[in-house]
Amino acid sequence: MKKFFLAIGLMFASVCAFANIELDVNMYGTIAKAMATESTDDDAIGGKLKVNYTQPFAFGFEDNVNFFFGNKASKFDAGLALFINCDFFNKIEYKPESGEKDSMSGTGCNVGFGIGPVFRITFANPFSLFIRPTLGFNLFVFESEDYKNTDGSSFKRTIAEFDLFKFDVNVGGRSWLLNVDGFHLGIDYGAIIGLGAGFGGTGSKGSSSSSNTNAFAAGDVDFKLYLGCCMNFGDRGFDR
């Protein structure tokens, strides 16, 4: 087993040694994230009904490592991309199937990771178009503040979702401000659309120690805008 992992590590290192590497450090805002779940016998919301959850604006970061292959002069580069992201928020909105929209305050976060192909088209030395379709996963966790019942007791709600299959499409631009042999530095910007599917659950726990939980089939759609810094190590196809 150790030899197997060593061989994989050496293979990955050799790929990196002959690749053109781009690093992106970005900040993003999640404009909207919509989810849907089926709630059963949830006292905190009231009865057995379908509830639509929405995560409002969230602010986070995403780091990308992109390996572009090939040694010929070309405006088109293709390779392999890896990314990790994380964002935080303090409110979640929900709307029962027959009821008014409401919200809960608390603490929540998303953590995601993805891998997939990446494409870069350099029309002119200062600008590149960036396209990255990836497949990965996303973990969503939210815990509400203490809420008071009319009888004086309190409860907390927890919502968790794990998207085992998360498809992200990143389309953006790269404006290269510094271009020298073997190194490029610039700003990157664009939009990311994500579609996820997996499983999750809701739960509530009261001061009287009573609790209930409910599992559901999860799925979400989100839209992000990002801005950051990009660094390219080595000569791009356009420069060769």
Secondary structure, 3 states (H helix, E strand, C coil): CHHHHHHHHHHHHHHHHCCEEEEEEEEEEEEEEEEEEEECCCCCCCCCEEEEEEECCEEEEEEEEEEEECCCCCCEEEEEEEEEEEEEEEEEEEEECCCCCEEEEEEEEEEEEEEEEEEEEEEECCEEEEEEEEEEEEEEEEEECCEECCCCCEEEEEEEEEEEEEEEEEEEEEEEEEEECCEEEEEEEEEEEEEEEEEEEEEEEECCCCEEEEEEEEEEEEEEEEEEEEEEECCCHHHC
